[in-house]
Amino acid sequence: MSENTGGKIALELVKPQRYQVLYQIVLGDQPIGVIELDHIAWRSGEAELKISIHQEEFHNHGYGTKAVVALLEHAFTKMNLSRVYLRVHANNPIAIRCYEKAGFKKEGRISRPTEWNTQEEIFLMGISKTEFFKYSEAKSKTM
């Protein structure tokens, strides 16, 4: 899939596999990150979303949100998934805001020990196909 998500962002398929699809996020001609659906469970219709925008200069411009929305649309329409979930560090407000802007909701949290004898908090977030299309429709009405 090389899909235009409005503006200059495109997702270019890098590596399709049975349980994972990996896309490069491209701004103009420049790769700025990667986004993937991993652990695709075809029977239950679920997958885990992972994204990385490599350089900080590309943060806070909406590129991650556009990429997430484009991938969710593809996941729910073309791949017929019913739910997408993710894990995000609680101390990463930029990522949390990106996911919330795409319609994800916090569903839980886990705390785990780190190698430095501290605790790290992880939020679990998810969105269903129904929630995504409701959210997208409501958002388009307000614009």
N, C-alpha and C positions, 0 to 999 in steps of 0.2 A: 504494500500500500504506500503510495506516495500521495499523501492527502494534504491539501491546503486547508489550514484551519483559520483562515482569515488573517490578513496581513501577510507577513513574510515567513511565517513558520510552516514547515512541512515535516511530516514523519516519513522516513524512508526505511523500509524493511531491511534489516541486516541479517537476521538469523531466525528463520521459522523452524520450530521443532514441534513435536506432538504436544508437549506440555509447557511450552514456553515460546513467546514471540518477542523479539527484540527489535526496536526501532531506534534510528538515530534522529535526534531533533536537529533540524537544519534551519538556520536563519539566513535567508538569502542563499549564498553558496557555502556558508560556514557552519560546520557541525558545532553545536553548543552543548549537547548533552545526549543522554540516552533515556529511553522509557521502555518498560517491558511489562508484559503480563507473564507471571511465573506461576508454577504449581497449578496449572490449568486442570481443573477437575471437571471433565466433560459430563459425567453423570449428574453431578449436583449443580453444574453450571456456574462454578465459582473460579476465581483466579485472584492472585495477589499482584497488586500494582507496585512497581518500583520505578523511581525516576531519579536522575541526577543531572543537574545543570552544572557543568564543570567549573566555570569561572564566575567569581562573584560579580563581575561587571554585567553579567546577564541576569542577575537576580533582581527582583522587584520591578520587572517590566511586564509581567503577565505572561511571559513565554511558557513557563511551567504550567500555569493554569490552562492556557490554550492547548498545550500538548496533552494534558490529562483529559480535558473535555473531548478532544478529538479521539483519543484512545478509548474512552468510555463509550462514545457513540459507536465506534467500530466494534467494540466488545459486545455491546447490547444488540446491535442491528445485524452485523455480518457474522459474528461468531455465535450469536444466540446465547450468550451467557446471561445468567439471572442475577449475579451479585459479584461485586469486586470489592476487595478489602485490602488494607495495607497496615503497616506498622510504622510509627514515626516517633522519634525521640521527643519527649515532652519539652526539652530545652531547644527545640527548633521551631520558633514561632513563624518563620517565613514559610516553611513547608506546611505547617498546620493551616495557615491562612490560605495557601494555595489549594489545599484539599477541600477546605470549607467552601471556598469560592466555586469549586466544581460540584459541590453538593454532598460531600462526605460528611458523616456525623460520627462523633466519638461513640464507640460502643463499649469500651472497657479500657482497663489499664493493667499493666503488669510492671512489677518491680523486680529487677534482677541484680545480683552483685557484679561488680566490675573487678578487673584485675588489680585495681588500686584500693580495694577494700571499701568502696563506697557503693551506694545503690544508684541504679540508673532506672529512670521511669520511662516506659514506652506506652504510647496511646495506641489502641486498636481502633481503626476507623473503617467504615464500610458504607456502601451504597448499593441499593438494588436497582434493577432495571426500571421498575415502576417509579421509585423515588427520583431517579435520574431524569426521566422524561417529564415528571411533574415539576421538578425543580427547573429544568431547562425551559419549559413552557411558561412558568411563572416569571422567570428571569427575562424572557424575551418580551413579555407584556409590559414590564417596567422600563424597558429601554426605548 
